[in-house]
Amino acid sequence: MTTGIMFEYEFMRNAFGAATVVAVVAGCCGYFLVLRGQAFAGHALAHVGFTGATAAVLIGVPPLWGLVGVTVAGGVTMGALGERLEGSDVAIGIVLAMSLGLGLLFLHFFTTSAAQATALLFGNLLGVDGAILTALAVLAALCLLCLAAISRPLLFATLQAELAEAKGVSLRLIGILFLAIVAVAIAECAQIVGVLLVFALMVAPAATAQHLTRSLLAGVLVSVAVALLAAWGGLTLAYYTDWPTSFWITALASIAYVIASRAVPASS
């Protein structure tokens, strides 16, 4: 087999297109998510989104739209609650477990096959068609435009919250808008690696970048690069080994983080 032959298949071209779109969004949004110390929020939104995706399947709506709708609602709620979520790990954990339980219940009502649950939990990148790819591209463009629009006050609120608030920046509004953007990004990532493995694509590349550089622009670019390499490398390895794509993407992203965490930071 050669790489050229791999791209002769339409499903592989769609998969690489979707992986590219999602990796760019995950790299950009994930960097700010880790910078703000809200990685757990991303994990939580992925679990909550599973309920939305399965509910959509139950009523005959494409899972992507149920996933987007519920994760955005969850992101807005988390942003509105703000500091009240801090120190509530037990309560949040119970909500996450209940979300997964409800999702599985919805799937039980829809079908007795495990295929649908597996696709939602662990992703189905090779099943992306032209319609889904177009939807992912539109959502990605929307995410990046919104992130760019709030990037300056977001960075200000992240690094100097008290000063930003004194200057008139609404920390709650910025938090709500940011988590709404993250929610859409997570919904896209779930199409690639599934709701259980979103953490790897959203957080690992960003955490890797923050080990290597303290520069904002360089950090975002490194985060995107690592996400792209993990996505492209995972697809290629899956094609040649017939192992699950989500496994390879998660493994490569995790390996990158381990290597970076043991390296001397570029800024030191």
Order of alpha helices (4+ residues) and beta strands (2+ residues): alpha-alpha-alpha-alpha-alpha-alpha-alpha-alpha-alpha-alpha-alpha-alpha
